[in-house]
């Protein structure tokens, strides 16, 4: 095995490790955003971020948008009658 082969293996290992890191970070990102924003359904957003791994990140934008969207506060029934 020559020095060029060893260099190629090192580059391949670094690329694979970087890819795994980016995929895990992207799966964690919606949950981290929801936690920082104190989202009412923080756990569900975290699970949605990880579930997108199995769907090839097709639904990842939905989880990311959900992390930023808060549910509006409910109005009292007395205020709605006015």
Steps between C-alpha positions, in 0.01 A plus 500: 500500500653827390483838666236611252277208597531587868417864424193388303381286792547789742300732273225238468477452877487877559225539240295218649538640853403847379192363322387313809552811715298719262213249484484469879520878542217552251286245685566680830450854369117527515501367857773740609311794351175391664673463836663843474167661407318310779257345252186348659553174303877489533521122535285440194721731294809313623347166400397641162857609437631150565218324312597689185819292491289203395323699229817638346445852635191544281296627796790684664386846383163435665670421832719809467203727430310338787789585734457869418118514507334551836138431573310823565371546853140401555255773571265481796137429417405831663716699259365321194143607581583870477 
